[in-house]
């Protein structure tokens, strides 16, 4: 079960932060004091206009970016994407609840790893604040999902669910997300983090919809609904940020 996005600043100039050394690859940078633009981004994420949220699916090809020679940040993003995709190639059990959790753990870990790259190489304080939020939220959910897997596997024992339709949908969702995350990197760590995170989040929405339709465990469905509600808002906020930053 285990085989399982400087950029020109938004509206004001924010001083570039010094690069972190390699010893900090795996430690979140302390959150900066929220600037008005960051507060606007978080407001958009947490309170998206609901009239724009109906069937709100955003993919990376909504934005035009350009090819360039790979740099360290890009190489790390690409490595993370491949690692996450490989880890999400799980041995499906057929149980929608367990398979959702088993696939979502490496999916969330991919987001944490992408955010760490942004914190090391990114320059925009607003994006750094969002990256810290991603790390905090998704680490918490990873722990919850690991606990749920152990609990549900113990409770069901040999009587796990068998739903081939859910398995087929989950495999299709994974394939679509992996394809959509094959973005054209710009070399701007902030842009690439946001552009790559949009299809990543879209994948989470699609995975959540599958388990909400086919899953049986109340705790898993509650988590899926929380992920769905939160990440719809985050997609809206990232799209708004990119458009205001001039990424078309």
N, C-alpha and C positions, 0 to 999 in steps of 0.2 A: 504494500500500500504506500510505500515511501517513494518507489521509483517514480517517483513524483518530481522624463525632458531639461558690455557685455552686450548683450542685448541693450538697446537704448532704454533708458529708464522710463517708467510709466509717465509721470507728470513732473516729477522733480528729480534732481540729481542726488543719488545716494553714494557716499564715498565707497570706493572699492575696498573690500576687506582683504586682508593679507591671506595668502594661500596657507592652507593647513599642511603640516608635514605628515609624512606617511604613518606616523604613530597614532594618528587620530582617525584612521580609516573607519574604525568600528565604534566611534563614540559620537553621539549627537552633540552639535554645537549648542551652547546655551542660547535660548531664544532672545532675540533683540526686542527692545521696546517697540511696540506696534506703532508704525507711522500711520498717518491718515489713509494712505493708499492701501496699506496692509489691512486696516480695519475695513476698508471698502471691499477688498477681496474676500475677507472672511465673512462679511455681511452677505455678499453675493452667494458664497458657498452655503452658508447656513440658512439663508432666507431667499432662495431663488424665486423669481416671479412665476407663480404657478401656471399662469396662462401660457408661458413658454415651455413648460415642462412636459406637455402631453407628447408621449412617444419621443422623448428627447434622447436621440442617439447621435453621438458625435464621434467621428473617426478622424485619424490624423490627416487624411487627404482633404479635409476642409481647409487646410492651410498649405500655402506654397512655400517650400523651403528649397535650398540649393545644395548640391554636392560640394564637397571640399575634401582636402587631405585629412586623414584621420589624426586626431590628437589624443592625449592620454584620457581625457574625459570621455570622448567618443568610444575609444577602445573599451573603457570600463562599462559604459552603457551597453555596448554590443555584447560584451561577455556576460553581463547580468541577464540580458534578454535570452541569450542562448541557454544559460544555466537554468533560468526559470522555466523556459519552455521544456527542457529536458525533464526537470523535476515534476512538471505538471503532466507528463506522459505516464500517468499512474496505471496500475493494473486495476481496472474498474471491477468492483465487486458486484455491481448491479444494484446495490443499495443506494438510492438517491441521497439519503442523509449522509452516510459515511463517505460516499464519493465526492460530494460537495465539500465536505470538510477536508478530505485528503488532498483535493485539488486546490482549495482556497488557501491552505497554509503556505505552499511554495509561491502561490500568486501574491499573497501579502508580503512574503519575504522579499520577493522581487521589488515591490514598491519601497520597502525599507532600504534595500541596497541601492536603488536608484536615487533615493533621497540623500543617502550618504555621499554619493558622487556629487550631487548638486551642492551639498554643504561644503565639500572640499574645493570644487572648481567654480561654483557659481558666484556672481557678484551682486545680484539684485537682492536687496534686503527683504523685499516682499515675498519673493520666491523662497528664500531661505526660511522665512517664518512658516510658510506653507509646508516646506519639506520637513521641518521639525514636527508639525502637526501630523503629517503622514506617518512619521516614525513612531510617535507617541500612540496614535490611534491603532495602527496596524500591529504593533507589538502586543498591545493589550488584547486584540482580537485573536492573534496567533495563539497566545496562551489559553484563551477560552476555547478555541477550536481543538487544541490538543487534548484538553481536559474532556471535551465533549466526545471526541473519538473514543477515548478509553472507556468513558462511561457507557456510551451507546453500544460499543462492541461487547462490553461485559453484559449489559442488560439483554441483548438479543442473542448472544451466544451463536449457536449454529442457525438460528432462525432469522438471518438477515433477509432484507427484502430483495426481490429480484424484479427489476423493471428495465427491460431492454430498450424501451422507448426513451426513458430518461438517460440511459447510457449513451444512446445514439445522439440525442440532443446535446449532451455534455461534450462529447467528442467534437461535434460540429462547432460548438461555441469556442472550444479551445483552439481549434484550427483557425477560425475566423479572427480571434484575438491575436494569435501569433502572426498571421498575415498582416493585420492592420498595424502591428507594432514594428514592422519593417519600414521604418520611417527614413526619409532623406535627412541625414544629420547636417546641421549648420556649423558645428564647431562652437556654438554659443551654448554653454552648459545650461543656462536658465531656460532658453527656448527649447532645447532638446528634452530637458526634463519635463516641461509642460506638454509639449507635443507628444512625447512618448507615453506620458501618464494618462492622456485622454483615452486612447484605445485600451490601455491597461485597465482603467476604471470601467470602461464599457464592457470589457470581458467579465468583470465582477458583477455588473448589472445582469448580464445575460445568464451567468451561472446562478445568480440568486433567483432569477425567474424560473429556471428549471426546477430547483428544489422547492420553491414555493408551490409549483404546480404538482410535483410528483412526490415530494417528501412527506413523511408522516410524523416526524418528531417535532413536537411543539417548540422545544428550545432551539433547534436548528432553524426552523422557519422564522422564529422571532429574530434570530441573528441575521438571517438572510434579508428580512425586511429592514432591519437597521442599516445593513450595508447598502441596500437599495436606496433608502431615503437619504443617507449621508452622501453617497457617491454621485447621485444625480445632481445634488447641489454643488459638489466639488467640480464635476465636469462643466457645469454652467460657469462657475467662477474662473476656471482655467481658460475656457473659451473666451470669456469676457476680457481677461487679462491679456491674452495673446492678441486679440483684436485691437485693444487700446495701445498695445506695444508696437503695433504696426505690422504684425505677422499676418499676412493675408493669404 
